[in-house]
Amino acid sequence: MNNFNQQFSQLLNDIEQEMQRIGLWQVVPPKPDAFLSEQPFAIDTMHSYQWLQWIFLPRMRAIIDANGDIPRNFSLHPYFEECLKEDMQVIIFLQLIKKLDELVKA
């Protein structure tokens, strides 16, 4: 695994651990219908953190496992910052999301 993929994979793990620490990680997945959304971030069927846990993280890990090309130049931080702006316990979580954005733009 190249250095970029290692850094990306580590950030995914760090995000997951932080989500668990602050109570955003869920044991039970959303209802199957929630995965059928055609909206960005499944905004109409899931909370932001649910989309991250159940769609984004598994897809990115599948790409890494398949030695595929990790997407570049995406920005998750503005969306999560807006969704979680009232929650003061997510500061580290948002910093990790921002680091992920910065990594894929480098």
Short mmCIF file of the C-alpha atoms (twelve columns), coordinates in Angstrom:
data_MODEL
# 
_entry.id   MODEL 
# 
loop_
_atom_site.group_PDB 
_atom_site.id 
_atom_site.type_symbol 
_atom_site.label_atom_id 
_atom_site.label_alt_id 
_atom_site.label_comp_id 
_atom_site.label_asym_id 
_atom_site.label_seq_id 
_atom_site.Cartn_x 
_atom_site.Cartn_y 
_atom_site.Cartn_z 
_atom_site.pdbx_PDB_model_num 
ATOM 1   C CA . MET A 1   0.000   0.000  0.000  1 
ATOM 2   C CA . ASN A 2   1.433   3.372  -0.957 1 
ATOM 3   C CA . ASN A 3   1.881   6.216  1.523  1 
ATOM 4   C CA . PHE A 4   -1.238  8.100  0.395  1 
ATOM 5   C CA . ASN A 5   -3.406  4.986  0.771  1 
ATOM 6   C CA . GLN A 6   -1.903  4.313  4.213  1 
ATOM 7   C CA . GLN A 7   -2.629  7.862  5.368  1 
ATOM 8   C CA . PHE A 8   -6.145  7.703  3.921  1 
ATOM 9   C CA . SER A 9   -6.854  4.341  5.559  1 
ATOM 10  C CA . GLN A 10  -5.519  5.579  8.904  1 
ATOM 11  C CA . LEU A 11  -7.745  8.653  8.766  1 
ATOM 12  C CA . LEU A 12  -10.774 6.432  8.067  1 
ATOM 13  C CA . ASN A 13  -9.882  4.400  11.160 1 
ATOM 14  C CA . ASP A 14  -9.352  7.560  13.224 1 
ATOM 15  C CA . ILE A 15  -12.742 8.908  12.120 1 
ATOM 16  C CA . GLU A 16  -14.431 5.634  13.057 1 
ATOM 17  C CA . GLN A 17  -12.775 5.600  16.482 1 
ATOM 18  C CA . GLU A 18  -13.757 9.211  17.140 1 
ATOM 19  C CA . MET A 19  -17.345 8.497  16.076 1 
ATOM 20  C CA . GLN A 20  -17.419 5.649  18.600 1 
ATOM 21  C CA . ARG A 21  -15.891 7.840  21.306 1 
ATOM 22  C CA . ILE A 22  -18.481 10.618 20.929 1 
ATOM 23  C CA . GLY A 23  -21.460 8.297  20.466 1 
ATOM 24  C CA . LEU A 24  -22.171 8.779  16.748 1 
ATOM 25  C CA . TRP A 25  -21.319 5.172  15.815 1 
ATOM 26  C CA . GLN A 26  -24.377 2.953  15.496 1 
ATOM 27  C CA . VAL A 27  -24.655 -0.804 15.944 1 
ATOM 28  C CA . VAL A 28  -27.867 -1.148 13.943 1 
ATOM 29  C CA . PRO A 29  -27.888 0.022  10.313 1 
ATOM 30  C CA . PRO A 30  -30.606 2.303  8.955  1 
ATOM 31  C CA . LYS A 31  -33.602 0.646  7.307  1 
ATOM 32  C CA . PRO A 32  -32.822 -0.783 3.833  1 
ATOM 33  C CA . ASP A 33  -34.919 1.967  2.179  1 
ATOM 34  C CA . ALA A 34  -32.489 4.584  3.513  1 
ATOM 35  C CA . PHE A 35  -29.771 3.184  1.251  1 
ATOM 36  C CA . LEU A 36  -31.881 3.816  -1.858 1 
ATOM 37  C CA . SER A 37  -31.563 7.587  -1.659 1 
ATOM 38  C CA . GLU A 38  -30.367 9.329  -4.788 1 
ATOM 39  C CA . GLN A 39  -29.572 12.563 -2.923 1 
ATOM 40  C CA . PRO A 40  -25.998 13.582 -2.089 1 
ATOM 41  C CA . PHE A 41  -24.998 12.202 1.316  1 
ATOM 42  C CA . ALA A 42  -28.402 10.409 1.397  1 
ATOM 43  C CA . ILE A 43  -29.526 13.682 2.958  1 
ATOM 44  C CA . ASP A 44  -33.195 12.741 2.656  1 
ATOM 45  C CA . THR A 45  -32.917 9.373  4.416  1 
ATOM 46  C CA . MET A 46  -29.932 9.444  6.809  1 
ATOM 47  C CA . HIS A 47  -28.172 11.658 9.302  1 
ATOM 48  C CA . SER A 48  -24.744 12.827 8.131  1 
ATOM 49  C CA . TYR A 49  -22.913 10.472 10.486 1 
ATOM 50  C CA . GLN A 50  -25.062 7.528  9.345  1 
ATOM 51  C CA . TRP A 51  -24.081 8.189  5.728  1 
ATOM 52  C CA . LEU A 52  -20.441 8.359  6.773  1 
ATOM 53  C CA . GLN A 53  -20.612 5.090  8.715  1 
ATOM 54  C CA . TRP A 54  -22.825 3.008  6.454  1 
ATOM 55  C CA . ILE A 55  -21.978 4.298  2.962  1 
ATOM 56  C CA . PHE A 56  -18.780 6.360  2.763  1 
ATOM 57  C CA . LEU A 57  -16.452 4.368  5.054  1 
ATOM 58  C CA . PRO A 58  -17.383 0.949  3.594  1 
ATOM 59  C CA . ARG A 59  -17.040 2.226  0.013  1 
ATOM 60  C CA . MET A 60  -13.655 3.786  0.653  1 
ATOM 61  C CA . ARG A 61  -12.414 0.640  2.409  1 
ATOM 62  C CA . ALA A 62  -13.661 -1.490 -0.491 1 
ATOM 63  C CA . ILE A 63  -11.715 0.704  -2.928 1 
ATOM 64  C CA . ILE A 64  -8.571  0.353  -0.797 1 
ATOM 65  C CA . ASP A 65  -9.027  -3.429 -0.486 1 
ATOM 66  C CA . ALA A 66  -9.422  -3.700 -4.269 1 
ATOM 67  C CA . ASN A 67  -6.327  -1.524 -4.847 1 
ATOM 68  C CA . GLY A 68  -8.575  0.932  -6.667 1 
ATOM 69  C CA . ASP A 69  -8.128  4.650  -7.105 1 
ATOM 70  C CA . ILE A 70  -9.272  6.617  -4.080 1 
ATOM 71  C CA . PRO A 71  -11.411 9.591  -5.129 1 
ATOM 72  C CA . ARG A 72  -9.670  12.961 -5.026 1 
ATOM 73  C CA . ASN A 73  -10.744 16.546 -4.518 1 
ATOM 74  C CA . PHE A 74  -13.867 15.980 -2.475 1 
ATOM 75  C CA . SER A 75  -14.982 18.140 0.438  1 
ATOM 76  C CA . LEU A 76  -16.896 16.554 3.290  1 
ATOM 77  C CA . HIS A 77  -16.004 19.073 5.993  1 
ATOM 78  C CA . PRO A 78  -18.409 21.889 4.967  1 
ATOM 79  C CA . TYR A 79  -21.348 19.471 5.026  1 
ATOM 80  C CA . PHE A 80  -20.456 17.965 8.397  1 
ATOM 81  C CA . GLU A 81  -19.633 21.353 9.882  1 
ATOM 82  C CA . GLU A 82  -23.107 22.591 8.940  1 
ATOM 83  C CA . CYS A 83  -24.917 19.430 10.071 1 
ATOM 84  C CA . LEU A 84  -23.190 19.299 13.432 1 
ATOM 85  C CA . LYS A 85  -22.745 23.005 14.178 1 
ATOM 86  C CA . GLU A 86  -24.811 22.835 17.374 1 
ATOM 87  C CA . ASP A 87  -22.799 19.929 18.824 1 
ATOM 88  C CA . MET A 88  -19.661 20.984 20.715 1 
ATOM 89  C CA . GLN A 89  -18.440 17.404 21.277 1 
ATOM 90  C CA . VAL A 90  -17.619 16.942 17.583 1 
ATOM 91  C CA . ILE A 91  -14.624 19.284 17.340 1 
ATOM 92  C CA . ILE A 92  -12.044 16.477 16.990 1 
ATOM 93  C CA . PHE A 93  -14.364 14.606 14.620 1 
ATOM 94  C CA . LEU A 94  -14.625 17.678 12.375 1 
ATOM 95  C CA . GLN A 95  -10.846 18.151 12.487 1 
ATOM 96  C CA . LEU A 96  -10.394 14.564 11.246 1 
ATOM 97  C CA . ILE A 97  -12.897 15.121 8.420  1 
ATOM 98  C CA . LYS A 98  -11.003 18.280 7.455  1 
ATOM 99  C CA . LYS A 99  -7.696  16.367 7.454  1 
ATOM 100 C CA . LEU A 100 -9.274  13.812 5.100  1 
ATOM 101 C CA . ASP A 101 -10.382 16.612 2.744  1 
ATOM 102 C CA . GLU A 102 -6.906  18.131 2.825  1 
ATOM 103 C CA . LEU A 103 -5.264  14.782 2.107  1 
ATOM 104 C CA . VAL A 104 -7.315  14.159 -1.033 1 
ATOM 105 C CA . LYS A 105 -6.563  17.678 -2.300 1 
ATOM 106 C CA . ALA A 106 -2.791  17.391 -1.843 1 
# 
